[in-house]
């Protein structure tokens, strides 16, 4: 198939540091190429990809040093270029939320839109009622709940490349927290769990400008404890060692997480996950097999003491079976083909 992948422009593809959506797009795109498809990636010029790159901005927005820039203008230029070339592709796969809807109504049946964020926002329902013809993909069944009426075509869970995450048969005696410092990610819980269990905790996390006050007022004072080490934001080159060296990943979220990419990144290294029972967690973690699902801090503390009983080789195996980039790409290929057959059937009925 001839496939267009259309990514947001906020991060490079894959991201140099923190970033979820663009990382998934990077791994999906490469896996589709490896499966024999002709893929064009619409992204910033600093993308690294096995596909044919269609650069639409000189670099990703977040690390662009220019003091003044417009992310809306950048994304409108992106969509204009995709629209100009729309007839070249069998399927156009958007990862840009709903921004493309007004511009691609004529091509809606040849598009797939994966929604990567939370969907319980006030204004979203009106958008999906206004543009109902676009086939949508959720990244977990949990993510769909606020919009049950939307045109859901499938749930396709995320995957990442297996080759960039090395398997570690044993941890090195610490717990890990990876992601973003924010109230909903609950790094304070991770710190409390580590202290209660007497375990070292390494925190590798990004601090957004919007969360700077939360970090300085709520989290930074907790970092003086001798068991806590704050590393800061890390990229793919450091993740394998960081996650693989951990006895377990703490995922103490307090919000309806649509997926939680860091959970499968940990599993790729053989590292089990202790995750709070929110959002997609039950669809990702297999309780007692690839980690533990908990509801309270006491349950999390107890789970830390049981990490040694989990088989890290089996954790890696379940990652390969469920969450590799190849597994994700095959699920998308099946979806593309199914939607193509539906479209052909509709055309046939219209001709009659």
C-alpha positions in Angstrom: 0.0 0.0 0.0 1.0 3.6 -0.5 0.6 5.1 3.0 1.1 8.7 4.3 1.9 9.2 7.9 1.2 12.7 9.2 2.8 13.6 12.5 2.5 16.6 14.8 5.5 19.0 14.5 6.2 19.6 18.2 8.9 17.0 18.5 11.4 15.4 16.1 10.5 12.0 14.7 11.6 10.2 16.8 11.9 12.7 19.7 15.4 13.7 20.8 14.2 13.7 24.4 10.6 13.3 25.9 7.8 12.7 23.5 5.1 10.0 23.0 3.1 10.6 19.8 6.1 11.3 17.6 8.0 8.3 19.0 5.1 6.0 18.1 4.8 7.5 14.6 8.5 6.9 14.1 8.4 3.3 15.1 5.1 2.6 13.2 6.5 4.2 10.0 9.7 2.2 10.1 7.8 -1.0 10.8 5.4 -0.4 7.9 8.4 0.1 5.6 10.0 -3.2 6.9 6.7 -4.9 6.1 7.1 -3.9 2.4 4.8 -0.8 2.2 5.5 2.4 0.4 5.4 5.0 3.2 5.8 8.8 3.1 6.3 10.6 6.4 5.2 14.2 6.6 7.3 15.7 9.4 10.0 18.2 10.3 13.3 18.0 8.4 15.2 16.6 11.4 13.2 13.3 11.3 15.1 10.0 11.0 13.1 7.5 9.1 13.2 4.5 6.7 10.3 6.1 4.8 10.3 8.8 2.2 10.5 12.0 4.1 8.3 15.0 3.1 9.8 17.8 5.2 7.4 20.6 6.0 9.4 22.5 8.6 13.1 22.9 9.1 13.1 21.5 12.6 10.7 20.4 15.3 9.0 23.2 17.3 9.9 22.5 20.9 13.7 22.5 20.5 13.7 25.2 17.8 15.7 28.1 19.4 13.7 30.8 17.6 12.1 33.0 20.3 8.9 33.6 18.3 7.1 30.8 16.4 3.6 29.7 15.5 2.7 26.1 15.9 -0.7 26.7 14.3 0.9 28.2 11.2 3.4 25.3 11.0 0.6 22.7 11.2 -1.6 24.5 8.6 1.4 24.4 6.2 1.7 20.7 7.0 -1.9 20.0 6.2 -1.8 22.0 3.0 1.1 19.9 1.7 -0.6 16.7 2.6 -3.8 17.9 0.9 -1.8 18.9 -2.2 -0.5 15.3 -2.5 -3.6 13.5 -1.1 -4.3 11.6 -4.3 -0.9 9.9 -4.2 -1.9 7.6 -1.3 -4.1 4.7 -0.6 -4.5 5.8 3.0 -3.6 9.0 4.9 -2.9 8.3 8.5 -3.2 11.3 10.7 -1.8 11.7 14.2 -2.8 15.4 14.5 -6.0 15.1 16.5 -8.9 16.8 14.7 -7.1 19.6 13.0 -7.4 18.0 9.5 -11.1 17.5 9.6 -12.3 20.7 7.8 -9.6 20.3 5.1 -10.0 16.6 4.2 -13.8 16.0 4.1 -13.5 14.9 0.5 -10.9 12.3 1.4 -12.4 11.2 4.7 -12.9 7.6 3.6 -9.3 7.3 2.7 -8.0 8.5 6.1 -7.3 7.0 9.5 -7.0 9.3 12.6 -5.3 7.9 15.7 -6.2 9.9 18.8 -3.3 10.0 21.2 -4.7 12.2 24.1 -7.4 12.3 26.6 -11.0 12.8 25.3 -12.9 14.1 28.3 -12.5 17.8 27.3 -15.5 20.0 27.0 -15.4 21.0 23.3 -14.4 17.6 21.8 -17.9 16.0 21.5 -19.1 18.7 19.1 -16.2 18.2 16.8 -16.7 14.5 16.4 -20.5 15.0 15.9 -19.8 17.6 13.2 -17.3 15.4 11.3 -18.6 11.9 11.7 -17.1 10.4 8.5 -13.5 10.2 9.6 -12.6 6.7 10.9 -11.0 7.0 14.3 -8.5 4.8 16.2 -8.3 4.7 19.9 -5.1 3.6 21.7 -7.0 1.9 24.4 -10.7 1.0 25.0 -10.6 3.1 28.1 -9.7 6.2 26.0 -13.0 5.9 24.1 -15.4 6.2 27.1 -16.1 10.0 26.9 -17.0 9.7 23.2 -18.9 6.4 22.8 -20.8 7.7 19.7 -17.7 8.6 17.7 -16.8 6.7 14.5 -14.4 4.2 16.1 -12.8 1.9 13.6 -10.5 0.0 15.9 -8.4 0.1 19.1 -4.7 -0.3 18.2 -2.4 -0.3 21.2 1.0 1.3 20.9 4.2 -0.5 20.0 7.9 0.4 20.0 10.9 -1.0 18.3 12.2 -4.0 20.1 15.8 -3.6 18.9 16.5 -0.3 20.8 15.5 -1.6 24.2 18.0 -4.2 25.5 16.8 -7.0 27.8 18.2 -6.8 31.3 17.9 -10.1 33.2 18.2 -8.4 36.6 17.7 -5.0 38.0 20.4 -3.1 40.0 18.5 -2.4 43.1 16.5 0.8 42.4 13.0 1.8 41.3 12.4 4.1 38.3 10.1 6.9 37.4 10.2 8.1 33.8 8.1 10.7 32.0 6.9 14.1 33.0 6.7 16.0 36.3 3.0 16.9 36.6 0.3 16.5 39.2 -1.5 13.8 37.2 1.7 11.7 36.9 2.1 11.8 40.7 5.9 11.8 41.2 5.2 12.6 44.8 3.6 9.1 45.1 6.6 7.5 43.6 8.9 9.2 46.1 6.7 8.2 49.0 6.6 4.6 47.9 10.4 4.5 47.5 11.0 6.0 51.0 8.4 3.6 52.6 10.2 0.6 51.1 13.7 1.8 51.7 14.5 1.6 47.9 16.4 4.1 45.8 14.3 5.9 43.3 15.7 7.4 40.1 13.5 10.0 38.4 14.1 10.8 34.7 11.5 13.3 33.9 10.8 16.4 31.8 9.5 19.6 33.5 7.2 21.6 31.2 6.9 25.4 31.7 3.2 24.8 32.7 4.4 22.5 35.5 7.4 24.5 36.7 5.6 25.9 39.8 4.3 22.4 40.8 7.8 21.1 40.5 9.4 23.9 42.5 6.8 24.0 45.2 5.7 20.3 45.6 8.4 18.1 44.2 11.8 19.8 44.5 11.7 19.9 48.3 11.3 16.1 48.2 14.4 15.5 46.2 16.8 16.1 49.2 16.1 12.7 50.6 19.2 10.4 50.2 17.1 7.7 48.5 15.9 10.0 45.7 18.0 10.9 42.6 16.6 13.4 40.0 18.2 12.9 36.6 16.1 15.1 34.4 14.9 14.5 30.9 16.5 11.7 28.9 16.3 10.4 25.3 16.1 7.0 23.7 19.9 6.4 24.0 19.7 6.4 27.8 16.3 4.7 28.3 17.4 1.1 27.9 20.1 1.3 30.6 17.8 3.5 32.9 14.8 1.3 32.6 16.6 -2.0 32.4 18.6 -1.3 35.5 15.5 -0.8 37.6 13.9 -3.5 39.7 10.6 -2.0 38.7 9.0 1.0 37.1 6.6 3.1 39.2 3.6 4.4 37.3 1.6 6.0 40.1 -0.8 8.0 37.8 -3.9 9.9 39.0 -5.7 10.5 35.7 -7.4 8.6 32.8 -4.1 7.8 31.0 -5.0 7.0 27.3 -2.1 4.5 27.1 1.1 5.0 29.0 4.0 4.4 26.6 6.6 4.2 29.3 5.0 1.0 30.6 5.8 -0.9 27.5 9.2 0.7 27.2 10.0 -0.8 30.6 8.6 -4.2 29.6 10.8 -4.1 26.6 13.8 -4.1 29.0 12.3 -6.9 31.0 11.4 -4.5 33.8 8.0 -5.1 35.5 5.6 -2.2 36.2 3.7 -1.2 39.3 0.8 0.9 38.0 -2.2 2.5 39.7 -5.6 1.3 38.3 -6.5 4.3 36.1 -7.3 4.7 32.4 -5.6 2.1 30.2 -3.5 0.4 32.9 -5.6 -2.9 32.9 -5.2 -3.1 29.1 -1.4 -2.8 29.3 -0.2 -4.5 32.5 -1.0 -8.1 33.1 -1.3 -8.3 36.9 1.1 -10.8 38.4 2.8 -11.4 35.0 4.2 -8.2 33.7 3.7 -6.2 36.9 1.2 -5.3 39.5 -2.0 -3.2 39.4 -2.6 -1.3 42.6 -5.2 1.1 44.0 -3.5 2.5 47.1 -0.1 3.5 48.3 -0.1 0.5 50.8 -0.8 -1.9 47.9 2.1 -0.3 45.9 4.5 -0.7 48.8 3.5 -4.3 49.1 3.9 -4.8 45.4 7.5 -3.5 45.5 8.3 -6.4 47.9 6.9 -8.9 45.3 8.8 -7.7 42.3 11.5 -10.3 42.7 8.9 -13.0 42.1 8.2 -11.9 38.5 10.1 -13.5 35.5 11.8 -10.7 33.6 12.3 -12.9 30.6 8.5 -13.4 30.5 8.0 -9.7 30.8 10.1 -9.2 27.7 8.3 -12.0 25.8 4.9 -10.5 26.5 6.2 -7.1 25.2 7.4 -8.8 22.0 4.0 -10.5 21.5 1.8 -7.6 22.3 3.7 -4.3 22.0 6.5 -4.5 19.5 6.4 -2.0 16.6 5.9 -4.9 14.2 2.8 -6.1 16.1 1.4 -2.6 16.0 2.1 -2.1 12.3 0.4 -5.4 11.4 -2.7 -4.3 13.3 -2.7 -1.1 11.4 -2.2 -2.9 8.0 -5.2 -5.1 8.8 -7.2 -1.9 9.6 -6.1 -0.2 6.4 -7.2 -3.2 4.3 -10.5 -3.5 6.1 -11.4 0.1 5.6 -10.3 -0.2 1.9 -12.7 -3.0 1.4 -15.5 -1.1 3.0 -14.8 1.9 0.8 -14.8 -0.3 -2.3 -18.1 -1.8 -1.3 -19.6 1.6 -0.8 -18.4 2.6 -4.3 -19.9 -0.5 -5.7 -23.3 0.1 -4.1 -23.2 3.7 -5.3 -22.5 2.6 -8.9 -25.6 0.3 -8.8 
